[in-house]
Amino acid sequence: MNQAPQHNDLPLADYDHIPLGALPTRITGLDEDALGSLLAYEQQHGDRLPVKLVLEQRLQAVRGGAELSEGAGTSMPEVSQSRSGSPVMPATSGPLINPPSQGDPTNPAQPR
């Protein structure tokens, strides 16, 4: 078997973080060599059956003459590009929630 590629040599950036549901769309622009390297990497590292099935099916389709789509593997909307914190600001946050009246002696709605 061929030597599995290193993570930095993979044709998709952050391959290990692509959700299974997004993988078929992300690999439509890859040729036979790129799909083979992903499959070899997966077999040596994660060895996840559903991922291998998706890669093998696409590899068979490409070998059978399936067209490659342009740019399908470049964007990754499912992974946030900003890791600096929450995008919630006071202008976009929800309304303030009042605490329940139980146990608050200053609450006029509480029976005495």
Beta strands, then each sheet from edge to edge (+ up, - down):
end
